[in-house]
Amino acid sequence: MNSKGRILEASRELPVSGEFDVVVIGGGMAGVAAAVAAARRSARVCLVERYCALGGLATLGNVAVWLPLCDGRGYQVIAGLAEELLELSVADLRKDMSAAWFRHPPACWQDNGTPGERVKTRYKASFNPASFLLALESLVVDSGVTLLYDTRSCAVHKEDGRLTHVVVENKSGRSALAARVFIDATGDADVCFAAGEATESLASNVLAGWFYTLTHGELMLHKMTEPYNIHGTTDGAKSPFLRGDDAIELTAHLVQSRRLLRQRLDDLRAQHPNHDVQPIMPATTADVRMTRRLVAEFTVIEEHAHHWFEDTIGLSGDWHQPGPVYAIPFSALQGVKNPNLLATGRCISAGGYAWDTLRAIAPCVVTGEAAGTAAALAIQHVDGEVCRLDVETLQAQLRHQNVLLDRTLVERA
């Protein structure tokens, strides 16, 4: 707000620059999964991404770690598109580079692994974010998805109680994209908020910014972050605490995190006075964790570990500790006021510790695949109203896509 308080923006007609079955807003890991899953079900899909690359925090934020696809007790709980993308992320990696955290998954998680071996090491990997960025773009384009880079969603349009368009701005100006189903994969529930859905925001994000250095020819990943609280509070965390849904505070997060990076760089140079320590590829997006999320009719919380839901659309282990397994219900992805709106990724309806658990790459892809598949099926069967989609039809299709929906994996104590 300026010194005069407000200005009046002139009304104008907006061109409809594209008509699709599904529009996915946000090209992070959840958005890529949603777009590809919907396109594979023959939907006409547009993927809108504000940056000029895909992958979000995984690539632009250098948070290049697949947290486990298993429960920590020897059982795989995530497969489907998440496992496919994990394999894609290390497909061109000839050998592991430990200092850079370029690592294949443990050999025991291949076909010949034994349960005894798998209990000892979790099913995870880490990758070169630059390579994965390129691979994700090829995957999306080759899947037939219409990709719009450097494009930000800024409003929605509704008619007769349902979303009809999302308003975007890019180099071509301001326009509208029409669709029958919309998927919010922004990470910050931006579309849900604009569409009038209830949301929850946290102001507890700490300074963070993963970066690489090149020292005497060795590439090294630095997971730079201040201590944070896994329940989303400020208890035991280190200030400053910043919001992820506020322009001023998000800018402050970036600026102050990079100031911290420079301090860490000075420390590294002092530790290695005889080497030229150079920063390589600092994060180009804010490394925030929990910002704003949908409040749906059902919210997944920590106490729901080992609880099976009749509308389960995917599973996730707990990357903090071995043992707990979460079933993710379809109801946690659905908008309440908008029958053709789904949320995916870190802005699904999950709270506290469960929010921190389900914001990792693998569960984000799980919910993305479910959302994209549900959108395509809803268009075929219920005029795009995902709230009316038969969940057993969705579950059957997800199982066909090799998604693990096994009640025994969840309820095993």
C-alpha positions as CSV (number, residue, x, y, z in Angstrom):
1,M,0.0,0.0,0.0
2,N,1.4,3.4,-1.0
3,S,1.2,6.7,0.8
4,K,-2.2,7.4,-0.7
5,G,-3.6,4.1,0.5
6,R,-5.1,2.6,-2.7
7,I,-5.5,3.0,-6.4
8,L,-8.3,1.9,-8.7
9,E,-7.2,-0.5,-11.4
10,A,-9.2,-0.1,-14.6
11,S,-11.4,-3.0,-15.6
12,R,-10.5,-4.8,-18.8
13,E,-11.3,-7.8,-20.9
14,L,-8.8,-10.5,-20.8
15,P,-8.1,-12.8,-23.7
16,V,-8.4,-16.6,-23.1
17,S,-4.9,-17.7,-24.2
18,G,-5.6,-21.4,-23.8
19,E,-8.3,-24.0,-23.1
20,F,-7.4,-27.3,-21.5
21,D,-8.8,-30.2,-19.6
22,V,-6.4,-29.7,-16.7
23,V,-4.3,-26.7,-15.6
24,V,-1.6,-27.4,-13.1
25,I,-0.2,-24.3,-11.4
26,G,3.4,-24.9,-10.1
27,G,6.2,-26.9,-11.7
28,G,7.8,-28.3,-8.7
29,M,8.0,-32.1,-8.1
30,A,4.3,-32.3,-7.3
31,G,3.2,-30.2,-10.3
32,V,5.4,-32.2,-12.7
33,A,3.9,-35.5,-11.4
34,A,0.4,-34.1,-11.6
35,A,0.9,-32.9,-15.2
36,V,2.5,-36.1,-16.4
37,A,0.0,-38.3,-14.7
38,A,-3.0,-36.4,-16.2
39,A,-1.4,-36.3,-19.7
40,R,-0.7,-40.1,-19.6
41,R,-4.5,-40.4,-19.1
42,S,-5.0,-38.5,-22.3
43,A,-6.0,-35.2,-20.7
44,R,-5.0,-31.9,-22.4
45,V,-2.7,-30.4,-19.8
46,C,-1.1,-27.0,-19.2
47,L,1.7,-26.7,-16.6
48,V,2.3,-23.1,-15.4
49,E,5.7,-22.4,-13.8
50,R,6.8,-19.0,-12.5
51,Y,10.5,-19.8,-12.9
52,C,12.3,-20.9,-16.1
53,A,13.0,-24.5,-15.0
54,L,11.1,-27.4,-13.3
55,G,11.7,-29.1,-10.1
56,G,11.2,-26.4,-7.6
57,L,13.1,-26.8,-4.3
58,A,14.5,-30.1,-5.6
59,T,16.4,-28.4,-8.4
60,L,16.3,-24.6,-8.0
61,G,16.7,-24.9,-4.2
62,N,19.4,-27.6,-4.4
63,V,17.4,-29.8,-2.0
64,A,18.4,-32.7,-4.1
65,V,17.6,-35.6,-1.8
66,W,15.0,-38.3,-2.3
67,L,14.0,-39.0,1.3
68,P,13.1,-42.6,1.8
69,L,10.5,-44.6,-0.3
70,C,10.4,-47.2,2.5
71,D,9.3,-47.4,6.1
72,G,12.7,-47.9,7.6
73,R,11.8,-51.5,8.5
74,G,12.6,-53.1,5.2
75,Y,9.3,-52.5,3.4
76,Q,8.8,-50.2,0.3
77,V,5.8,-48.0,0.7
78,I,6.2,-45.7,-2.3
79,A,6.4,-46.8,-5.9
80,G,4.6,-45.6,-9.0
81,L,5.7,-42.3,-10.6
82,A,7.8,-41.4,-7.5
83,E,10.0,-44.4,-8.0
84,E,10.2,-43.7,-11.8
85,L,11.3,-40.1,-11.1
86,L,13.9,-41.3,-8.5
87,E,15.4,-43.5,-11.2
88,L,15.3,-40.7,-13.7
89,S,17.1,-38.4,-11.3
90,V,20.2,-40.6,-11.2
91,A,19.9,-42.1,-14.7
92,D,23.0,-40.3,-16.1
93,L,25.1,-40.6,-12.9
94,R,28.0,-43.0,-13.7
95,K,29.3,-43.2,-10.2
96,D,28.5,-41.8,-6.8
97,M,30.1,-38.6,-5.7
98,S,29.7,-38.5,-1.9
99,A,30.8,-35.0,-1.2
100,A,28.4,-33.6,-3.7
101,W,25.7,-36.0,-2.6
102,F,25.2,-37.5,-6.0
103,R,24.2,-41.0,-4.8
104,H,22.4,-44.0,-6.4
105,P,19.9,-45.8,-4.2
106,P,21.4,-48.7,-2.2
107,A,21.9,-51.8,-4.2
108,C,19.7,-53.9,-1.9
109,W,16.7,-52.0,-3.1
110,Q,17.1,-53.4,-6.5
111,D,15.2,-56.7,-7.5
112,N,17.7,-59.0,-5.8
113,G,17.7,-57.3,-2.4
114,T,16.8,-59.2,0.7
115,P,14.5,-58.0,3.6
116,G,17.4,-58.4,6.0
117,E,19.6,-56.0,3.9
118,R,16.8,-53.5,3.4
119,V,16.2,-53.2,7.2
120,K,19.8,-51.8,7.5
121,T,19.5,-49.1,4.9
122,R,16.7,-47.0,3.6
123,Y,15.5,-46.6,0.0
124,K,16.8,-43.1,-0.9
125,A,19.0,-41.4,-3.3
126,S,20.4,-37.9,-4.1
127,F,21.1,-36.3,-7.4
128,N,22.6,-33.6,-9.5
129,P,19.9,-30.9,-9.6
130,A,21.2,-29.5,-13.0
131,S,20.9,-32.9,-14.6
132,F,17.5,-33.6,-13.1
133,L,16.2,-30.2,-14.2
134,L,16.9,-31.1,-17.8
135,A,15.4,-34.5,-17.5
136,L,12.2,-33.2,-16.0
137,E,11.7,-30.8,-18.8
138,S,12.2,-33.5,-21.4
139,L,9.7,-35.7,-19.5
140,V,7.0,-33.0,-19.4
141,V,7.4,-31.9,-23.0
142,D,7.6,-35.5,-24.3
143,S,4.4,-36.3,-22.3
144,G,2.5,-33.8,-24.5
145,V,2.1,-31.2,-21.7
146,T,1.8,-27.5,-22.7
147,L,4.5,-25.9,-20.7
148,L,4.4,-22.1,-19.8
149,Y,7.6,-20.8,-18.2
150,D,8.1,-17.4,-16.6
151,T,4.3,-17.3,-15.9
152,R,2.7,-16.5,-12.6
153,S,-0.9,-17.1,-11.6
154,C,-2.4,-14.0,-10.1
155,A,-6.2,-14.6,-9.8
156,V,-9.0,-17.0,-10.5
157,H,-12.4,-16.7,-12.2
158,K,-15.5,-18.6,-11.1
159,E,-18.9,-19.2,-12.6
160,D,-21.8,-21.0,-11.0
161,G,-19.7,-22.1,-8.0
162,R,-16.8,-23.6,-9.9
163,L,-13.5,-22.5,-11.2
164,T,-13.4,-21.8,-14.9
165,H,-10.2,-19.9,-15.4
166,V,-6.9,-19.0,-13.8
167,V,-5.6,-15.5,-14.6
168,V,-1.8,-15.5,-15.4
169,E,0.8,-12.9,-16.4
170,N,3.9,-13.4,-18.5
171,K,5.8,-11.8,-21.3
172,S,2.7,-11.9,-23.4
173,G,0.8,-9.9,-20.9
174,R,-2.2,-10.7,-18.7
175,S,-4.6,-13.5,-19.9
176,A,-6.8,-16.3,-18.7
177,L,-6.4,-20.1,-19.0
178,A,-9.6,-22.1,-19.1
179,A,-9.8,-25.6,-17.7
180,R,-12.2,-28.2,-16.3
181,V,-10.0,-29.1,-13.4
182,F,-7.3,-27.0,-11.7
183,I,-4.5,-28.4,-9.5
184,D,-2.7,-26.2,-7.0
185,A,0.9,-27.3,-6.9
186,T,2.3,-23.9,-5.9
187,G,3.6,-25.2,-2.6
188,D,2.0,-22.2,-1.0
189,A,-1.7,-22.9,-1.7
190,D,-1.8,-19.7,-3.9
191,V,-4.7,-20.9,-6.0
192,C,-6.6,-22.3,-3.1
193,F,-6.3,-19.0,-1.3
194,A,-7.4,-17.0,-4.4
195,A,-10.3,-19.4,-4.9
196,G,-11.6,-18.7,-1.4
197,E,-10.6,-21.9,0.3
198,A,-9.7,-22.0,3.9
199,T,-5.9,-22.0,4.4
200,E,-3.4,-22.1,7.2
201,S,-0.2,-20.1,7.1
202,L,2.9,-20.4,9.3
203,A,5.4,-17.7,10.2
204,S,8.1,-20.1,11.4
205,N,10.4,-20.6,8.4
206,V,14.1,-20.2,9.3
207,L,17.0,-19.1,7.2
208,A,18.1,-21.8,4.8
209,G,19.8,-22.0,1.4
210,W,21.6,-25.1,0.2
211,F,24.6,-24.5,-2.0
212,Y,27.6,-26.1,-3.6
213,T,31.3,-25.2,-3.5
214,L,34.2,-26.2,-5.7
215,T,37.3,-26.7,-3.6
216,H,40.5,-28.0,-5.2
217,G,38.5,-29.7,-7.9
218,E,36.0,-31.3,-5.5
219,L,32.3,-30.4,-5.7
220,M,30.6,-30.4,-2.3
221,L,27.0,-29.8,-1.2
222,H,26.4,-27.7,1.9
223,K,22.9,-28.2,3.5
224,M,22.9,-24.7,5.0
225,T,20.0,-24.2,7.4
226,E,19.3,-22.8,10.8
227,P,17.6,-25.1,13.3
228,Y,13.9,-25.4,12.8
229,N,11.0,-27.1,14.6
230,I,9.6,-30.2,12.8
231,H,6.1,-29.4,14.2
232,G,6.0,-26.0,12.5
233,T,6.4,-23.9,15.7
234,T,9.2,-21.7,16.7
235,D,10.1,-23.8,19.8
236,G,13.8,-24.6,19.7
237,A,14.3,-23.0,16.3
238,K,16.5,-20.0,15.5
239,S,15.1,-16.7,14.5
240,P,14.5,-14.7,12.4
241,F,11.2,-16.4,11.6
242,L,9.6,-15.6,8.3
243,R,6.4,-16.2,6.3
244,G,6.5,-17.8,2.9
245,D,3.2,-16.2,1.7
246,D,4.3,-12.6,2.1
247,A,6.4,-10.7,-0.5
248,I,8.4,-8.6,2.0
249,E,9.2,-11.5,4.3
250,L,10.0,-13.9,1.5
251,T,12.4,-11.4,0.1
252,A,13.9,-11.0,3.5
253,H,14.3,-14.8,3.7
254,L,16.3,-14.8,0.5
255,V,18.5,-11.8,1.3
256,Q,19.3,-12.9,4.8
257,S,19.8,-16.6,3.8
258,R,22.3,-15.4,1.2
259,R,24.0,-13.2,3.8
260,L,24.4,-16.3,5.9
261,L,25.7,-18.2,2.9
262,R,28.4,-15.6,2.5
263,Q,29.4,-16.0,6.2
264,R,29.6,-19.7,5.7
265,L,31.7,-19.2,2.6
266,D,34.1,-17.0,4.6
267,D,34.4,-19.7,7.2
268,L,35.2,-22.3,4.6
269,R,37.9,-20.2,3.1
270,A,39.4,-19.6,6.5
271,Q,39.4,-23.4,7.0
272,H,41.1,-24.0,3.6
273,P,43.5,-21.1,3.2
274,N,45.5,-22.9,0.6
275,H,42.6,-23.6,-1.7
276,D,40.4,-21.5,-3.9
277,V,36.9,-22.1,-2.5
278,Q,34.3,-21.0,-5.0
279,P,30.5,-21.1,-4.6
280,I,28.7,-23.0,-7.3
281,M,24.9,-22.8,-8.0
282,P,23.4,-21.2,-4.9
283,A,19.7,-21.7,-4.5
284,T,17.6,-19.6,-6.8
285,T,14.3,-20.1,-5.0
286,A,13.6,-19.6,-1.3
287,D,14.4,-22.8,0.7
288,V,11.3,-22.6,2.8
289,R,9.6,-25.6,4.4
290,M,6.0,-25.0,5.5
291,T,4.3,-21.8,4.3
292,R,0.6,-21.9,3.5
293,R,-1.6,-25.0,2.9
294,L,-5.2,-26.0,2.2
295,V,-7.5,-26.7,5.1
296,A,-9.7,-29.4,3.7
297,E,-12.6,-31.3,5.2
298,F,-9.9,-33.7,6.6
299,T,-6.4,-32.9,7.8
300,V,-3.6,-35.5,8.2
301,I,-1.8,-35.2,11.5
302,E,0.9,-37.1,13.3
303,E,-1.6,-39.3,15.2
304,H,-2.8,-40.7,11.8
305,A,0.3,-42.7,11.4
306,H,-0.6,-46.4,10.8
307,H,-4.2,-45.4,10.2
308,W,-5.8,-46.6,6.9
309,F,-8.4,-44.5,5.2
310,E,-11.0,-45.8,2.8
311,D,-10.1,-43.1,0.3
312,T,-6.3,-43.6,0.6
313,I,-4.6,-42.6,-2.6
314,G,-0.9,-43.1,-1.6
315,L,1.4,-43.9,1.2
316,S,4.5,-42.3,2.8
317,G,7.0,-43.4,5.3
318,D,8.4,-41.1,7.9
319,W,11.8,-39.7,6.9
320,H,12.5,-38.5,10.4
321,Q,12.4,-42.0,11.9
322,P,11.9,-45.6,10.9
323,G,8.5,-47.2,11.5
324,P,5.6,-44.8,11.0
325,V,3.6,-45.1,7.7
326,Y,1.0,-42.5,6.6
327,A,-1.9,-43.3,4.4
328,I,-2.8,-40.1,2.5
329,P,-6.6,-39.7,2.0
330,F,-8.1,-38.2,-1.2
331,S,-10.1,-35.9,1.0
332,A,-6.9,-34.1,2.1
333,L,-6.4,-33.0,-1.5
334,Q,-9.8,-31.7,-2.3
335,G,-11.0,-28.1,-2.2
336,V,-14.2,-27.6,-0.1
337,K,-15.7,-24.6,-1.9
338,N,-14.6,-25.5,-5.4
339,P,-15.6,-28.9,-6.7
340,N,-13.0,-28.9,-9.5
341,L,-9.9,-27.9,-7.4
342,L,-7.2,-30.2,-6.0
343,A,-4.2,-29.3,-4.0
344,T,-1.0,-31.4,-4.1
345,G,2.5,-31.4,-2.8
346,R,3.4,-29.5,0.4
347,C,0.1,-27.5,0.4
348,I,-2.2,-30.5,0.9
349,S,-4.3,-30.5,4.1
350,A,-1.7,-31.8,6.6
351,G,-0.7,-30.3,9.9
352,G,2.2,-30.1,12.3
353,Y,4.6,-33.0,12.2
354,A,2.7,-34.7,9.4
355,W,3.0,-31.6,7.3
356,D,6.8,-31.6,7.7
357,T,6.8,-35.3,6.9
358,L,4.7,-35.1,3.8
359,R,6.4,-32.1,2.2
360,A,9.4,-34.2,1.1
361,I,10.0,-35.0,-2.6
362,A,8.6,-38.5,-2.6
363,P,5.2,-37.9,-0.9
364,C,4.9,-34.7,-3.0
365,V,5.1,-36.9,-6.1
366,V,2.7,-39.4,-4.6
367,T,0.0,-36.7,-4.1
368,G,0.9,-35.2,-7.5
369,E,0.3,-38.5,-9.3
370,A,-2.9,-39.0,-7.5
371,A,-4.2,-35.5,-8.3
372,G,-3.3,-35.7,-12.0
373,T,-4.9,-39.1,-12.3
374,A,-8.0,-38.0,-10.4
375,A,-8.3,-34.9,-12.6
376,A,-8.2,-37.0,-15.8
377,L,-10.7,-39.5,-14.5
378,A,-13.0,-36.8,-13.2
379,I,-13.1,-35.3,-16.7
380,Q,-14.0,-38.6,-18.2
381,H,-16.7,-39.5,-15.6
382,V,-18.0,-36.6,-13.6
383,D,-17.6,-33.4,-15.7
384,G,-14.4,-32.5,-13.9
385,E,-16.0,-32.4,-10.4
386,V,-13.3,-34.3,-8.5
387,C,-15.4,-34.3,-5.4
388,R,-17.9,-36.7,-7.1
389,L,-15.3,-39.0,-8.4
390,D,-15.7,-42.6,-7.3
391,V,-12.6,-43.2,-5.1
392,E,-12.5,-47.0,-5.9
393,T,-12.2,-46.1,-9.6
394,L,-9.3,-43.8,-8.7
395,Q,-7.6,-46.4,-6.5
396,A,-7.9,-49.1,-9.2
397,Q,-6.2,-46.8,-11.7
398,L,-3.5,-45.9,-9.2
399,R,-2.8,-49.5,-8.5
400,H,-2.6,-50.1,-12.2
401,Q,0.1,-47.4,-12.3
402,N,2.1,-49.4,-9.6
403,V,1.1,-47.1,-6.7
404,L,1.3,-49.0,-3.5
405,L,-2.1,-49.0,-1.8
406,D,-1.6,-51.9,0.7
407,R,-3.4,-51.6,4.0
408,T,-1.0,-54.0,5.7
409,L,1.9,-51.7,4.9
410,V,0.1,-48.9,6.8
411,E,-1.2,-50.9,9.8
412,R,2.0,-52.8,10.5
413,A,3.1,-51.5,14.0
